[in-house]
Amino acid sequence: MINKEQIAAEYQVIQDEICASLEALDGKSTFEEEKWEREGGGGGRTRVIQNGNLFEKGGVNFSAVHGKLPETMQKALKVNHEDFFATGVSIVIHPNHPMVPIIHMNIRYFEMPSSPQTIRWFGGGIDVTPHYIIDNDARFFHSYLKTVCDQFNSAFYNRFKAWADDYFFIKHRDETRGIGGIFYDRLIATDELSWDDIFEFSKAVGRSFIPIYSELVNRNREKSFTDDQQQWQYQRRSRYAEFNLVYDAGTKFGLETNGRIESILMSLPPTAKWLYNYQPEPGSEEEKTLSLLKKGINWV
C-alpha cells in the first residue's frame, strides 16, 4: 500500500509537469521558485509565474508539512489527535485576458497516526471561474471531468460535481464562484476502491489540469476584448477574492497551521475591483454570466 513519502514524491512530479506545460503555454514568462520550511515541520516549493504573455499571475505550489494540529483545526476537522501530515499541490492561474477563465486545482493527502489505525484521506478537485461563461467551454470542461471520474467510479462525477456546486458558493452574494467542476474530501478506501486506486484517481485529477486548461486557453487567447470587458474581469476577480478569504477551507487550514503566508495568499488576483451596486445591461454577456452562476446546472 502506498505511503505518505510516495504520495509526496508523486505530487512533486505532477508539480514539475504542470509548471513546464504552463511555461510553454504562456511562451514568455517562467516560474520563480522559492523553497521554504515550516516552523513546526516540513516545507514546500512555491512557484509563481507573473507578467507573461497570458498569465498575469499564477502559482503552482507543493507542500508536505507535519507537526501538531492546533485545537481549532482539530475541531474543524472533527478529529481528536494532534500529530498530522499533509501534502498536496495547489494551483491558481489568473490570466490577463477576460475571455480566458481563472482556474483552480488542488490534490491533497492528509493523515494522522492514531490507535488502533492511522486516520487518512484524500481530497481535491478542479474548478473554473470564467469572467464570461461560454457554453461550449463549460460543456467541454465538465465532459472532460466526467470522463476522468468514470474511469474510477461511475458515481463520482455527479457526486463530486454537486459537492463543488455547494462548496464554491458565495453565500453572501447568492452566487457560485464560477461554473464549478468537481470537489471531494475525506475520500478513503472502500470495498470497490483500494488506497492505490484512490491515489491513482488523485493523480488523474492532477494530470487533467494541462489538457483542460490548454484547450480553454487556446480557444480564447486570440479573441479581441474591450476596456469595458477588462473592467468586468476585475470585478469578477473581486468575487474570487471574497470566496477565498471568507470561505475557502485550504486558506483557513494554512493560516491556522502557521503556513507560509505568501504561499497561502498566492490565490488572490493581482488586480480586482469592487464597484458599488453594479448592474449589467439587460441582454448583455455580463448579465448572461450572472444568470449562470447558479447551483445545479447540468453541463454534460
N, C-alpha and C positions, 0 to 999 in steps of 0.2 A: 504493500500500500504506500502511496506517495506520502512524503513527509514535508514539513514546512520549508526545509532548505531547498528541496527540489522545486517546490512551488515558487519560492522567491527567485530562484535561478531562471526558471522558465519565464517568469514575468519580466525579468530584465531583458531577456532575448526579445520579447514582444515590444518592449520599450524601444530597443535598438531598431527593430524592423520598422516601426511606425515613424520614428524620427527620420530615418533615411528616406522613406517614401514621401513624407511631408516636405522635406527639403527639395526633393526632385519635383514635387508638385508645384511648389512656390517658384522655384527657379532662380531665386536671388538670395534670400536670407538663409542663414544656417542657425542651428541651435547653439546656445550658450549653455554650458553645463556647470552646475555647482554641486559638489558633493558635500553633504552635511552629516553631522552626528547629532543625535538627540540626547539631551541630558536625561538620563534615566535608562537609556538603552536603545541601540540600533541607530538607523540613519537612512539616508536615501540619496537619490540623484535627481535634482531638479533641473529640467531642461526647458528653456524658454526660447521662442522664436519671435522676432519683432521686426516691424517696418519692412516687410517683404513685398514682393510683387502683389501678393494676395492676402497674406496673413499679417494683419495689423498687430496682433498679439496672440500668442498661444503657448500652451505648456503641455509637456508630456512628462509626468512625474512618476518616479518609482520610489517606494519606501518599504522598509522592513524594520519595524520597531517592536520593542518589547519592554517589559518593566511592570510597574504596579499601576493598576487601573484605579483612578480616583473614585470615591464613593458615589459621586454624582453620575458617573458613567456606568457604574455597576447597576444603579437603579434604572438608568435609561435602557440598558441592555438586558435588564432583568436577570442578572447573574449575581452570585454572592461570593465570587473569588477575586483575588487581587491580581495574580500573575496573568499576563496576557502576551500574545504575539499577534501582530497584524502585518500583512504585506499586501501590496497592490500596485496597480498602475492607474493613474487618473489623468484624463485628457480634457482640456477645453480649448477650442480654437475660435477666435473672433476674427473673421475676415474683414477686409476694408471695403468690400463690395456688398451693397444691400440686397442683391439677388442671390448671394451665396449665404447659406444658413450658418448660424452658430451650431457647433456640435460638441457633445459631451459624451465621454465614455469612462466607465470605471469597472475594473475587475479587481476583486479583493478576496482575501482569505483571513480568517480570524480563528484563534484557538486559545483555550485556557486549560492548563493542566489541572485536573481535579480527580477526586476519588469518587467512584471506582474507575471512571474512564475520562479521557480528555473531552472537553466540550470543543467542538469545531464546526465551522460552517463556511460556505462560500456566499458571496454576494456580488452584485454588479448590475450592469445594464448599459444601454446606449440610447441616447435621445437626441432629437434635432429641434432647434429653435429657429425657424425661418423668420426673417424680417417680413417677408412676403410669402404667404403659403401658396405653393404651386401644386395643383392637384396631382399631376403626373409624377412629380418628385416625391410627394408624400406616399403615393402608391408604390413606387419603386422601393423606397426606404422600408416600408412595412412588409412588403413582399419578400425582400431580402432577409429581414429578420425572421420572418415565419419559416423560411427555408432552413435557416440555421437552427432554429428551435426544433423543427420537425425531425431533424436528424437524430435527436436525442429523446424527445418525448412529444407526442402529438398534442398534448395538453399545455405544453409550455407557453406557446405564443399567446393564446387567449388569456391565460392566467397572468403572464408577466406584462402583457400589454395593458390589461386593466389595472394592474399594480402601478405601472408607470403613470397612467392617467390620474390615479389617486395621489401618487407621490408628488409628481411635478405639477402641483396645483397651487396657485397663488390665492389663498383663501380670501385675503382682504381685497382682492381685485375680482374674485369670482371668475377667474380665467386660468386655463392651463398655461404653462410656461411656453409651450410650443405644440408640436404635433405628437409629443410623446415618443414612444418606442417600446423598449422593454426594461423592466426593473425587477430585480429579485433580491431577496436577502434570506439569510439563515437556511440556505439550501444544503441539505445533508443527504447522506447515503440512504437508499431505500432498498427494498427487495428487487426493484426494477433497475436501479442505477447504483453502481458502486462509487466509492470515493474517486477512483480513477476516472470513471465516466463523467462525474461532475466536474473534475478538473479539466477533462477534455472539452466539456461544454464551456467552461470559463475561458479556455484558450481560444475556442472557436468564436466566442463573442468578441474577444480582444482582436482577433485577426479579421473580423468582419469590418473593422473600422476603415481600413485603407480602401478596399473596393467600394464601400458605400460612399465615403467622402470624396474619393477621386471622381466618381460618377457625378455626384451632386455639384462639385466644383466645376468640372469640365462642361456640364450642361449650361452653366450660367455665367462663367467668369468673363466671357466676351460681350455680354449684354451691356448696352449703354444705360446710364442712370442719371437722374437729375439731382440738383441740390436738395429739393424737397424730399426725394426718396432717401437721400443720405440722412436728413434730419429725422425722418421716420425710423431709420435704422438706429440712430442714437436713442430714440425714445423706447424702442423695443429692447435695447440693451439695458435700459433702466429697470425694466421688469425682471430681466435675468439677474441683475444685481440684487434686487429686492428678495427674490426667492433664495438666492444663495446665502444672504446674510440673515434672513429671518427663519427659514425652514430647513435648509439643507443639513442632513444628519452628518455627512462627512466633514463639513465645515465645523460643526459643533464638536465632533469627536476630536478633530485636530487641535482645536483650541483648548478643550478640556484635558487633553493628554500632553499638553506642553509641546505641541508640534511646532515646526518651523513656520513662522507667520507668513513669510514671503511665499512659501510653497502653498500654504492653505488659501491665501487670497489671490493666488495666480488666476483663479477662475473669473475674477472681476474684469470687465471690459476696460480698455484704456480711456475711452470717452463714452459718456452716457448723458442723457438729458431728461429732466423731469419738467414737462410742460404742464402748466396748470389747466386742468379741466379740458384737455384736448378732445375735440370731437371730429372724427373724419368726415369727409364729404360723402353725402349719400351716393351709393353706387360705385364708390371708389375701390381700388385694390386694398387700400388701408382698411376700409370698412369690411370688405370680404375677409381679410385676415382676422380681424377681431371676431367676426361671426363664427370662425372655425376654431377658435381657442376654447374648445369645449371637450368634456369627457365623452367617451363612448362612441366617437366617430369611427366607423369601420372603413379602413383604407385598403383593405385586401379584398 
